[in-house]
Amino acid sequence: MYAFAYERPATLAEALALLEAHGPDARLLAGGTDLIIRLRDGSARPAVVIDVKRIPELCGGIREEDGRLVIGASTVMTDIAADARVRRRFTALAEAASVVGSVQIRNRATLAGNICNASPAADTATPLLVYDATVVAAGPGGLRRIPIDDFFVRSGVTTLAPGEIVTAVELPFPDGPIGAAHTRRTRRRGHDLASVTLSCAVDATGRTRIAYGSVGPRPVLVVDESGILADPVAPAEAKAAVLETVFAGASPSPRSMRASPEYRLAMLRVLGARAIATALDRMARG
Ligand SMILES: Cc1cc2nc3c(=O)[nH]c(=O)nc-3n(C[C@H](O)[C@H](O)[C@H](O)COP(=O)(O)OP(=O)(O)OC[C@H]3O[C@@H](n4cnc5c(N)ncnc54)[C@H](O)[C@@H]3O)c2cc1C
């Protein structure tokens, strides 16, 4: 690894000042499970690495505020997967957090790092989309709230402005009962980035939110208001037609080493049908 300066600010204000001083030469470090690999292989060459792990404003854990669950930026996957409120009310996010990497990775990997890295295969991206999450970012101009669907641009690129730091992710508690599920396809069991990720949430009106990733430059959210996908007696052909529309936004790369576009598109349909069935079953059970 080449030499770089290391800073460990004690406050958010200090971190923002460091970012402002170093501009594009600085990179934030949280759990390091993405960044350290990029530092090692030379694909990221910042002059300064700013370690944000100990900043109190990012370490708020998981808390309830004004009808929302607020997850501090430094919260790691292990804690998200274990939290009773996340498991009960945001089941797909708990499931996604519990399949990231391995135990060691989940003990380091933060939610903020997962979305800021903006991999199209990021497991937590699709549940955050179906739950209509908001990203809270602090910058030189103060706090900004970014709807998660406006956050992702393409691999490695988000709509965070230069100098901004994610401080938390907010999830509005659903108004009524919902059933949700996260699913994915990997090349093998054990830790691997997914060839396809998919989350869905169904509410009592039959509205179905489906988000899928790893099949294009960024994860895609589609909301089906027709009720057909959630209707147990709707004909299979009608459901298949709606799913075709839902998956129209998939554009898997032919150059990926993980899976062919044909395989990914086929798996998308399989995972979609399975996730909807699981979500409906969960809603019925309450
Ligand atoms: C072996 C292995 C297996 C993996 N398996 C999976 C998997 O199955 N699913 C999956 O989704 N991911 C997987 N990953 C990727 C990785 O673990 C996740 O993306 C992780 O959540 C990143 O979080 P981090 O805290 O380690 O981020 P870091 O590596 O510290 O940072 C990642 C990026 O986010 C930026 N960043 C971090 N915090 C902030 C912040 N507060 N504000 C603004 N920018 C910030 C950093 O500057 C950097 O660009 C795997 C990684 C490894 C090494």
The ligand as a Gaussian input file, in Angstrom:
#p B3LYP/6-31G(d) Opt

LIG

0 1
 C      -15.001000     -10.217000       1.506000
 C      -16.060000      -9.168000       1.285000
 C      -17.377000      -9.557000       1.092000
 C      -18.363000      -8.600000       0.888000
 N      -19.652000      -9.024000       0.703000
 C      -20.618000      -8.106000       0.502000
 C      -21.965000      -8.532000       0.333000
 O      -22.302000      -9.711000       0.358000
 N      -22.905000      -7.564000       0.126000
 C      -22.599000      -6.235000       0.101000
 O      -23.488000      -5.411000      -0.096000
 N      -21.318000      -5.808000       0.277000
 C      -20.337000      -6.707000       0.482000
 N      -19.050000      -6.286000       0.654000
 C      -18.746000      -4.855000       0.559000
 C      -18.646000      -4.078000       1.891000
 O      -18.482000      -4.910000       3.005000
 C      -19.832000      -3.136000       2.091000
 O      -20.035000      -2.286000       1.005000
 C      -19.671000      -2.307000       3.390000
 O      -20.964000      -2.053000       3.865000
 C      -18.923000      -0.986000       3.256000
 O      -18.946000      -0.330000       4.512000
 P      -17.601000       0.144000       5.225000
 O      -18.026000       0.758000       6.518000
 O      -16.609000      -0.944000       5.320000
 O      -17.142000       1.265000       4.186000
 P      -15.705000       1.818000       3.832000
 O      -14.913000       0.806000       3.088000
 O      -15.072000       2.442000       5.023000
 O      -16.160000       2.998000       2.837000
 C      -16.803000       2.674000       1.616000
 C      -17.024000       3.981000       0.835000
 O      -17.990000       4.803000       1.488000
 C      -17.427000       6.074000       1.826000
 N      -18.005000       6.410000       3.129000
 C      -17.955000       5.648000       4.247000
 N      -18.646000       6.246000       5.237000
 C      -19.134000       7.402000       4.722000
 C      -19.945000       8.451000       5.244000
 N      -20.389000       8.441000       6.521000
 N      -20.273000       9.492000       4.438000
 C      -19.858000       9.516000       3.154000
 N      -19.078000       8.559000       2.600000
 C      -18.731000       7.506000       3.385000
 C      -15.920000       5.854000       1.837000
 O      -15.202000       7.044000       1.569000
 C      -15.763000       4.832000       0.724000
 O      -15.781000       5.469000      -0.530000
 C      -18.026000      -7.222000       0.877000
 C      -16.700000      -6.824000       1.085000
 C      -15.724000      -7.782000       1.285000
 C      -14.311000      -7.334000       1.506000

